[in-house]
Amino acid sequence: MFVQKRIRLISLLLFSCITLAACSSQAKPDTTAAEETEEKAKVKEQEKTTTATDDIPVASLELEGMIAQQPGKLVEQHMAPEIEVAETKNFWTYQNFYEGTFEPIMQEELPAYFQGNKNLDADQIYNYLVYQLGSGQYQSDYDQLVSYDHGYEMPELPDGKDEIEVAKARKTNVVILMDASGSMKAEVAGGVKMTLAKEAIEQFTSELEEGMNVSLLAYGHKGRGIDAEKELSCSSIDAVYPLGEYNEAAFHEAMDSFQASGWTPLAGAMEKAQELLAPYGNDGYRNVVYIVSDGIETCGGDPIAAAKKLHEGNIEAKVNIIGFDVDDEGQNQLREAAEAGGGKYATVRDQAGFEDVLLKKWKPSFMQVWSQQGVSLRNLVDQMEELQEIYGRLSNVSDREAGRIYSAARFLRGEKLISDEDAQIVIDRVEEMKQLRGNHFKELYDDKSAEAKQARDDIDVAVQAWKDKWYEELEKE
């Protein structure tokens, strides 16, 4: 009996040990799994944080990089380009939008990144703020400032009495070649290219001096831009307004007689202009050709050779070309054609640029020597305003970018998301970059202003000396 009880007791103890061992074995894997899950979550979060930081591009501290930078993400999403570049005289256009709309968005969006990235250094903070708040509007205006042309030209100054008499008698012929290819149906800032071009040309012709002859040629205005109708389109070059005195109603009717349609026979249009001007040699006429095109020749012609022939023959026409929203290939071809034609080339992207070139810079002046004393006050004011406008936009964009980043750094410091020391480093860098940009833009502006002033002075002096000379000759008689 005693033996049986002892056996049962030992069995019970063994069973209990086995049960406890089993429970212990089961509990251990559960604890390990929980720890592994937590560890994986930590690693994943760490990887996420690292990736987010590494994805932020390094903000350039060089002029070239800053000018070419892309717009900040918040700026691109929430601020219209025209607001950011609003003129200084319309100060509140930007300021009201920034304080009432953009700054609250900025203060709502920025903290999350810094809450998830707590160990950023000052460089990383600056990179992120530029990534979110930087301007992407430097490049266009900067290119305009670098390539700015004051547009002043030395007028013809005949050397002898016979030449003066010829100059007095010369009549000006203005021939306008209008691209009516299908691509002119595209839209740019301000409207449809064809509509904008027509409006500018009509204003241009309405302001020509009395006594000038005008002609309007449309090319590529028939057929569609498909291979089956290429021959029709390439042969469609018509003088919709024959060369003669300007009549506003008739010219408007001619302008309304065609729309953008087919291919681009640019060389053929210049050959047609040469035929039109053939009876008007340079002994009695001053011939000027204006071409509006938004692309390269697509009908197999050679526009460079055609322009050269127009300029070098007895006609001696000057071939001026406006490239309207043209790509790099088109610009190269059109620029070469204008140079071969002894004229000028200009690229415009929108209505304002088109009107500026056609109505201010390229408007032909009939017998400039007799009608003005060098550079007119109107041209002087237009030139100064144009240059100041380009420079003003650049300055505003630079100042406003700096203001946004400066404000963001102060806000993050106040929220204890970045340290006082890092905030001050960022603020100092913002000021340094603003000064670097501002000094460079001002230097370019001053250089361009000096070039324009020198050109004006040279023209004024030359014209006045020429007039003094011939006044003396007349007094001797």
C-alpha positions as CSV (number, residue, x, y, z in Angstrom):
1,M,0.0,0.0,0.0
2,F,2.8,2.3,1.0
3,V,4.6,1.4,-2.2
4,Q,1.6,2.1,-4.4
5,K,1.1,5.6,-2.8
6,R,4.7,6.4,-3.3
7,I,4.5,5.4,-7.0
8,R,1.4,7.6,-7.5
9,L,3.2,10.5,-5.8
10,I,6.3,10.2,-8.0
11,S,4.0,9.9,-11.1
12,L,2.2,13.1,-10.1
13,L,5.4,15.0,-9.6
14,L,6.8,13.8,-12.9
15,F,3.5,14.9,-14.7
16,S,3.7,18.3,-13.0
17,C,7.3,18.8,-14.1
18,I,6.5,17.8,-17.7
19,T,3.5,20.2,-17.7
20,L,5.5,23.1,-16.4
21,A,8.3,22.4,-18.9
22,A,5.8,22.4,-21.7
23,C,4.2,25.6,-20.5
24,S,7.7,27.2,-20.2
25,S,8.5,26.0,-23.7
26,Q,5.4,27.5,-25.2
27,A,5.8,30.8,-23.3
28,K,9.3,31.3,-24.6
29,P,8.5,31.4,-28.3
30,D,5.6,33.8,-27.7
31,T,8.0,36.3,-25.9
32,T,10.6,35.9,-28.7
33,A,8.0,36.6,-31.5
34,A,6.8,39.7,-29.7
35,E,10.4,41.0,-29.3
36,E,11.1,40.2,-33.0
37,T,8.0,42.0,-34.2
38,E,8.9,45.0,-32.1
39,E,12.5,45.0,-33.4
40,K,11.3,44.7,-37.0
41,A,9.0,47.7,-36.5
42,K,11.9,49.7,-35.1
43,V,14.2,48.7,-38.1
44,K,11.4,49.5,-40.6
45,E,10.8,52.9,-39.0
46,Q,14.5,53.6,-39.0
47,E,14.7,52.6,-42.6
48,K,11.8,54.9,-43.4
49,T,13.4,57.8,-41.7
50,T,16.7,57.2,-43.4
51,T,15.1,57.0,-46.8
52,A,13.0,60.1,-46.3
53,T,16.2,62.1,-45.4
54,D,18.2,60.6,-48.2
55,D,15.5,61.5,-50.8
56,I,15.8,65.2,-50.2
57,P,18.2,66.8,-52.8
58,V,21.1,68.8,-51.6
59,A,20.3,72.5,-52.0
60,S,22.9,74.2,-54.2
61,L,25.0,76.9,-52.7
62,E,26.2,78.1,-56.1
63,L,24.5,80.6,-58.4
64,E,24.1,78.2,-61.3
65,G,22.4,75.6,-59.2
66,M,20.1,78.0,-57.4
67,I,19.0,79.6,-60.7
68,A,18.2,76.2,-62.2
69,Q,16.5,74.7,-59.1
70,Q,13.0,73.2,-59.3
71,P,10.2,74.8,-57.4
72,G,9.6,73.8,-53.8
73,K,6.9,71.2,-53.4
74,L,4.7,73.4,-51.2
75,V,5.2,76.4,-53.5
76,E,4.4,74.3,-56.6
77,Q,1.2,72.9,-55.0
78,H,-0.2,76.0,-53.3
79,M,1.2,79.2,-54.9
80,A,0.4,80.4,-58.5
81,P,3.6,81.6,-60.3
82,E,2.1,85.0,-61.0
83,I,1.6,85.6,-57.3
84,E,5.2,84.8,-56.4
85,V,6.6,87.3,-59.1
86,A,4.0,90.0,-58.4
87,E,5.5,93.4,-59.1
88,T,6.9,95.4,-56.2
89,K,4.3,98.1,-56.6
90,N,1.7,95.4,-56.0
91,F,3.4,94.4,-52.7
92,W,0.2,93.2,-51.0
93,T,-0.6,90.7,-53.8
94,Y,2.1,88.4,-52.5
95,Q,2.1,89.4,-48.9
96,N,-1.7,88.9,-48.4
97,F,-1.6,85.5,-50.0
98,Y,1.5,84.5,-48.0
99,E,0.2,85.5,-44.6
100,G,-3.4,84.5,-45.2
101,T,-3.1,81.3,-47.1
102,F,0.4,79.9,-47.6
103,E,2.0,80.4,-44.2
104,P,-0.7,78.5,-42.4
105,I,-0.3,75.6,-44.9
106,M,3.4,75.7,-44.3
107,Q,3.1,75.6,-40.6
108,E,0.7,72.7,-40.8
109,E,2.8,70.6,-43.3
110,L,6.4,71.1,-42.1
111,P,6.3,69.7,-38.5
112,A,5.5,66.1,-39.5
113,Y,8.8,65.7,-41.2
114,F,10.8,67.0,-38.3
115,Q,8.9,65.0,-35.8
116,G,9.9,61.9,-37.8
117,N,13.5,63.1,-38.3
118,K,14.7,64.3,-35.0
119,N,18.5,64.2,-35.5
120,L,18.9,66.4,-38.6
121,D,21.9,68.7,-38.8
122,A,21.7,72.3,-40.1
123,D,22.6,71.3,-43.6
124,Q,19.8,68.7,-43.8
125,I,17.3,71.2,-42.4
126,Y,18.3,73.8,-45.0
127,N,18.0,71.2,-47.8
128,Y,14.5,70.2,-46.7
129,L,13.3,73.8,-46.5
130,V,14.6,74.7,-49.9
131,Y,13.0,71.4,-51.2
132,Q,9.7,72.6,-49.9
133,L,9.8,76.4,-50.1
134,G,12.4,77.3,-52.8
135,S,11.4,79.1,-56.0
136,G,11.6,77.6,-59.4
137,Q,11.2,80.8,-61.3
138,Y,14.7,82.1,-61.6
139,Q,15.8,80.5,-64.9
140,S,13.4,82.1,-67.4
141,D,13.9,85.7,-66.2
142,Y,17.6,85.1,-65.7
143,D,18.0,84.0,-69.3
144,Q,16.1,87.1,-70.4
145,L,18.4,89.3,-68.3
146,V,21.6,87.7,-69.6
147,S,20.5,87.9,-73.3
148,Y,18.8,91.3,-72.9
149,D,19.0,93.4,-76.0
150,H,18.2,97.1,-75.6
151,G,17.0,97.2,-79.3
152,Y,18.7,100.6,-80.2
153,E,20.0,100.8,-83.7
154,M,22.2,103.4,-85.3
155,P,20.1,105.0,-88.1
156,E,21.3,105.3,-91.6
157,L,23.4,108.4,-92.0
158,P,23.9,109.2,-95.7
159,D,27.4,110.7,-96.5
160,G,26.6,113.0,-99.4
161,K,24.0,115.3,-100.7
162,D,23.0,112.9,-103.4
163,E,22.6,110.1,-100.8
164,I,20.4,112.4,-98.7
165,E,18.1,113.1,-101.6
166,V,17.8,109.4,-102.3
167,A,17.1,108.7,-98.7
168,K,14.4,111.3,-98.7
169,A,12.8,109.8,-101.7
170,R,13.0,106.1,-100.6
171,K,9.7,104.5,-99.8
172,T,9.5,101.7,-97.2
173,N,8.0,98.3,-98.1
174,V,7.0,96.1,-95.1
175,V,6.2,92.5,-96.0
176,I,4.9,90.2,-93.2
177,L,5.1,86.5,-93.6
178,M,2.6,84.7,-91.2
179,D,3.1,81.1,-90.2
180,A,-0.3,79.4,-90.5
181,S,0.8,75.8,-89.9
182,G,-1.2,73.6,-87.6
183,S,1.1,74.1,-84.6
184,M,0.0,77.7,-84.4
185,K,-3.3,76.4,-83.0
186,A,-1.5,75.6,-79.7
187,E,-2.0,77.7,-76.6
188,V,0.6,79.7,-74.7
189,A,0.3,82.1,-71.8
190,G,-2.4,84.5,-72.8
191,G,-4.2,82.5,-75.4
192,V,-3.9,80.7,-78.8
193,K,-0.7,81.5,-80.7
194,M,-2.4,82.3,-83.9
195,T,-4.9,84.7,-82.3
196,L,-2.2,86.4,-80.3
197,A,0.1,86.8,-83.3
198,K,-2.7,88.2,-85.4
199,E,-3.6,90.8,-82.8
200,A,0.0,91.9,-82.4
201,I,0.5,92.2,-86.2
202,E,-2.7,94.2,-86.6
203,Q,-1.6,96.6,-84.0
204,F,1.9,96.8,-85.5
205,T,0.6,97.7,-89.0
206,S,-1.8,100.2,-87.6
207,E,1.0,102.2,-86.1
208,L,3.3,102.3,-89.1
209,E,4.2,105.7,-90.4
210,E,2.1,107.1,-93.2
211,G,3.3,106.4,-96.7
212,M,4.6,102.9,-96.1
213,N,3.6,100.0,-98.3
214,V,2.4,96.8,-96.5
215,S,1.8,93.3,-97.6
216,L,0.7,90.2,-95.7
217,L,1.6,86.7,-96.9
218,A,0.1,83.6,-95.2
219,Y,1.8,80.3,-95.6
220,G,0.8,76.7,-94.8
221,H,-2.8,77.8,-94.3
222,K,-4.4,75.0,-96.4
223,G,-4.5,71.3,-96.0
224,R,-3.9,69.5,-92.7
225,G,-0.7,68.3,-91.1
226,I,-0.9,64.8,-92.6
227,D,1.2,63.3,-95.4
228,A,-1.7,63.0,-97.8
229,E,-2.2,66.8,-97.8
230,K,1.5,67.9,-97.4
231,E,1.8,68.9,-101.1
232,L,-1.3,71.1,-100.9
233,S,-0.1,72.7,-97.7
234,C,3.5,73.3,-98.8
235,S,2.3,75.0,-102.0
236,S,-0.1,77.3,-100.1
237,I,1.6,80.7,-99.9
238,D,-0.7,83.6,-100.7
239,A,-0.5,87.3,-100.6
240,V,-3.7,87.8,-98.8
241,Y,-3.0,91.6,-98.6
242,P,-1.1,92.7,-101.8
243,L,1.7,95.2,-101.4
244,G,0.2,98.7,-101.2
245,E,-0.8,101.4,-98.8
246,Y,-2.2,100.3,-95.5
247,N,-6.0,100.2,-95.1
248,E,-7.2,99.1,-91.7
249,A,-10.5,97.5,-92.7
250,A,-9.0,95.7,-95.7
251,F,-6.0,94.5,-93.7
252,H,-8.3,93.1,-90.9
253,E,-10.4,91.3,-93.5
254,A,-7.2,89.8,-95.0
255,M,-6.1,88.7,-91.5
256,D,-9.4,86.9,-90.9
257,S,-9.3,85.1,-94.2
258,F,-7.0,82.2,-93.0
259,Q,-6.5,80.0,-90.0
260,A,-3.8,77.7,-88.7
261,S,-3.9,74.5,-90.7
262,G,-1.0,72.6,-92.2
263,W,2.7,72.3,-92.8
264,T,5.5,75.0,-92.8
265,P,6.9,76.1,-96.2
266,L,9.1,78.8,-94.7
267,A,11.7,78.9,-97.5
268,G,8.9,79.0,-100.1
269,A,7.3,82.0,-98.3
270,M,10.6,83.9,-98.5
271,E,10.9,83.1,-102.2
272,K,7.4,84.4,-102.6
273,A,8.4,87.6,-100.8
274,Q,11.3,88.0,-103.1
275,E,9.1,87.7,-106.2
276,L,6.8,90.4,-104.6
277,L,9.6,92.8,-103.9
278,A,11.5,92.2,-107.2
279,P,10.3,95.4,-108.8
280,Y,11.4,97.5,-105.8
281,G,15.1,97.8,-105.9
282,N,17.2,99.4,-103.1
283,D,17.8,102.6,-105.1
284,G,14.2,103.8,-104.5
285,Y,12.9,101.5,-101.7
286,R,13.8,100.3,-98.2
287,N,12.6,96.7,-98.0
288,V,11.9,95.0,-94.6
289,V,10.6,91.5,-94.2
290,Y,9.1,90.3,-90.9
291,I,8.5,86.6,-90.3
292,V,6.4,85.0,-87.6
293,S,7.1,81.2,-87.2
294,D,6.7,78.7,-84.4
295,G,8.9,76.0,-85.9
296,I,11.3,74.8,-88.5
297,E,10.9,74.3,-92.3
298,T,8.8,71.2,-92.9
299,C,8.4,71.3,-96.6
300,G,12.0,70.5,-97.7
301,G,13.1,74.1,-98.4
302,D,16.2,75.9,-97.3
303,P,15.2,79.0,-95.3
304,I,18.8,80.1,-94.7
305,A,19.6,80.2,-98.4
306,A,16.2,81.9,-99.2
307,A,16.9,84.6,-96.5
308,K,20.4,85.2,-97.9
309,K,19.1,85.6,-101.4
310,L,16.5,88.1,-100.2
311,H,19.2,90.2,-98.5
312,E,22.0,90.1,-100.9
313,G,20.1,90.8,-104.1
314,N,19.1,94.1,-105.6
315,I,16.2,94.2,-103.1
316,E,18.6,94.2,-100.1
317,A,15.7,93.3,-97.8
318,K,16.3,92.9,-94.1
319,V,14.8,89.7,-92.8
320,N,13.7,89.8,-89.2
321,I,12.3,86.6,-87.6
322,I,10.2,86.1,-84.5
323,G,10.3,82.5,-83.2
324,F,7.0,82.1,-81.3
325,D,7.3,79.4,-78.6
326,V,10.0,77.5,-80.6
327,D,12.1,74.6,-79.4
328,D,15.9,74.6,-79.5
329,E,16.2,73.1,-83.0
330,G,13.7,75.6,-84.4
331,Q,15.5,78.5,-82.7
332,N,18.9,77.5,-84.3
333,Q,17.4,77.4,-87.8
334,L,15.5,80.6,-87.5
335,R,18.4,82.5,-85.9
336,E,20.7,81.4,-88.8
337,A,18.1,82.5,-91.3
338,A,17.7,85.9,-89.7
339,E,21.5,86.4,-89.7
340,A,21.7,85.3,-93.3
341,G,19.0,87.8,-94.1
342,G,20.9,90.7,-92.4
343,G,18.2,91.1,-89.8
344,K,17.4,90.1,-86.2
345,Y,16.0,87.1,-84.5
346,A,14.0,87.0,-81.3
347,T,12.3,84.2,-79.3
348,V,9.1,85.0,-77.5
349,R,7.0,82.7,-75.3
350,D,3.8,84.6,-74.7
351,Q,1.7,87.6,-75.7
352,A,3.7,90.1,-73.7
353,G,7.0,89.0,-75.3
354,F,5.5,89.1,-78.8
355,E,4.1,92.6,-78.4
356,D,7.4,93.8,-76.9
357,V,9.5,92.7,-79.8
358,L,7.1,93.6,-82.6
359,L,5.7,96.9,-81.2
360,K,8.6,98.4,-79.4
361,K,11.9,97.0,-80.6
362,W,11.3,96.2,-84.3
363,K,8.8,98.9,-85.4
364,P,10.5,100.4,-88.5
365,S,11.3,104.0,-88.3
366,F,10.8,105.9,-91.6
367,M,13.7,108.3,-92.1
368,Q,14.8,108.3,-88.5
369,V,17.4,111.0,-89.0
370,W,14.8,113.5,-90.1
371,S,12.1,112.6,-87.6
372,Q,14.0,112.4,-84.3
373,Q,17.0,113.5,-82.4
374,G,18.7,110.1,-81.9
375,V,16.8,107.9,-79.4
376,S,13.3,109.1,-78.7
377,L,12.1,109.6,-75.1
378,R,9.4,107.0,-75.7
379,N,12.0,104.3,-76.7
380,L,14.2,105.3,-73.8
381,V,11.3,104.9,-71.3
382,D,10.2,101.6,-72.9
383,Q,13.7,100.2,-72.7
384,M,14.3,101.2,-69.1
385,E,10.9,99.8,-68.0
386,E,11.5,96.5,-69.7
387,L,14.9,96.0,-68.1
388,Q,13.7,97.1,-64.7
389,E,10.7,94.7,-65.0
390,I,13.0,91.7,-65.6
391,Y,15.3,92.6,-62.8
392,G,12.4,93.4,-60.5
393,R,10.9,89.9,-61.0
394,L,14.2,88.2,-60.2
395,S,14.8,90.3,-57.1
396,N,11.3,89.7,-55.8
397,V,11.5,85.9,-56.3
398,S,14.9,85.9,-54.5
399,D,13.7,88.0,-51.5
400,R,10.4,86.0,-51.2
401,E,12.2,82.6,-51.2
402,A,14.5,83.9,-48.5
403,G,11.6,85.2,-46.5
404,R,9.7,81.9,-46.6
405,I,12.7,79.8,-45.4
406,Y,13.6,82.3,-42.8
407,S,10.1,82.3,-41.4
408,A,10.0,78.5,-41.5
409,A,13.2,78.2,-39.5
410,R,11.9,80.6,-36.8
411,F,8.6,78.6,-36.6
412,L,10.4,75.3,-36.3
413,R,12.6,76.7,-33.6
414,G,9.6,78.0,-31.7
415,E,8.0,74.6,-31.9
416,K,11.2,73.0,-30.5
417,L,11.5,70.9,-33.6
418,I,15.0,72.2,-34.4
419,S,17.6,73.7,-32.0
420,D,18.3,77.4,-31.6
421,E,21.8,76.8,-33.0
422,D,20.7,75.0,-36.1
423,A,18.0,77.6,-36.7
424,Q,20.5,80.4,-36.6
425,I,22.8,78.5,-39.0
426,V,19.9,78.1,-41.5
427,I,18.9,81.8,-41.1
428,D,22.5,82.9,-41.7
429,R,22.7,80.7,-44.8
430,V,19.4,82.1,-46.2
431,E,20.8,85.6,-45.9
432,E,24.1,84.6,-47.5
433,M,22.4,83.0,-50.5
434,K,20.0,85.9,-50.9
435,Q,23.0,88.3,-51.0
436,L,24.8,86.1,-53.5
437,R,21.8,86.1,-55.8
438,G,21.0,89.7,-55.3
439,N,24.5,91.0,-56.0
440,H,24.8,88.9,-59.2
441,F,21.4,90.1,-60.5
442,K,22.3,93.7,-59.7
443,E,25.6,93.4,-61.5
444,L,23.9,92.0,-64.6
445,Y,21.3,94.8,-64.4
446,D,23.9,97.5,-64.1
447,D,25.9,96.0,-67.0
448,K,22.8,95.9,-69.3
449,S,21.8,99.5,-68.2
450,A,25.3,100.7,-69.1
451,E,25.3,99.0,-72.5
452,A,21.9,100.6,-73.3
453,K,23.1,104.0,-72.1
454,Q,26.3,103.7,-74.2
455,A,24.3,102.8,-77.3
456,R,21.9,105.7,-76.7
457,D,24.8,108.1,-76.3
458,D,26.5,106.8,-79.4
459,I,23.4,107.2,-81.5
460,D,22.5,110.7,-80.1
461,V,26.1,112.0,-80.7
462,A,26.3,110.5,-84.2
463,V,22.9,111.9,-85.3
464,Q,23.5,115.3,-83.9
465,A,27.0,115.5,-85.5
466,W,25.4,114.4,-88.8
467,K,22.7,117.0,-88.6
468,D,25.2,119.8,-87.6
469,K,27.3,118.9,-90.6
470,W,24.5,119.2,-93.1
471,Y,23.0,122.3,-91.5
472,E,26.4,123.9,-92.0
473,E,26.4,122.8,-95.7
474,L,22.9,124.2,-96.2
475,E,23.9,127.5,-94.6
476,K,26.9,127.8,-97.0
477,E,24.5,127.6,-99.9
